[in-house]
């Protein structure tokens, strides 16, 4: 239900000034010292973080303009400004000229997937190889294609995701084991974390 709070242009300008901030590059540690941990993780692992914040801000502003839940929406705008990081974190140890989608995927690999691997484990070898390929500009993000890895070697791709999965069901295992020794498979496929996004080499 609409409330009776003032929705004048002056008050709209006041709200706009709250969220109109210029992003300042910050590392993960710097963000953790200033913002709630869950908001830092949201910035790290959301593919289009700027779009997410913009969508939420637009919703709040539209509700305020209609006079609907004005106090609640103003609080929401202020939370966006005060509790949400201005942008995803930077990493001074990584190249700075990578595509934003690639930077996002690398954060997922480094901080969500790799910590679950044991050092030296077969899966770690694959994840590290994929990260190096991103760093060197040998992989980019595509929506429909996937690459397949074994003991740190990309042995197939880019190719449609289902085809890549089918080929990894033991069909090439004997040959790969003969070439590279015992190991495990990795499909560089980001569908678990985003409805879009598969990583494929750059031609």
VENURZI-V439566 format. One record per run of one state. SS is the DSSP state (hx for helix, st for strand, lp for the rest). FROM is the first residue (numbers start at 1). TO is the last residue. If there is no record, write none. Layout:
BEGIN
((SS FROM TO) (SS FROM TO))
END
This chain:
BEGIN
((lp 1 1) (st 2 2) (lp 3 8) (hx 9 19) (lp 20 26) (st 27 27) (hx 28 34) (lp 35 36) (hx 37 45) (lp 46 48) (hx 49 66) (lp 67 67) (st 68 68) (lp 69 69) (hx 70 82) (lp 83 89) (st 90 90) (lp 91 99) (hx 100 116) (lp 117 121) (hx 122 135) (lp 136 138) (st 139 142) (lp 143 144) (st 145 150) (lp 151 152) (st 153 160) (hx 161 167) (lp 168 172) (hx 173 180) (lp 181 184) (st 185 189) (lp 190 197) (st 198 201) (lp 202 203))
END
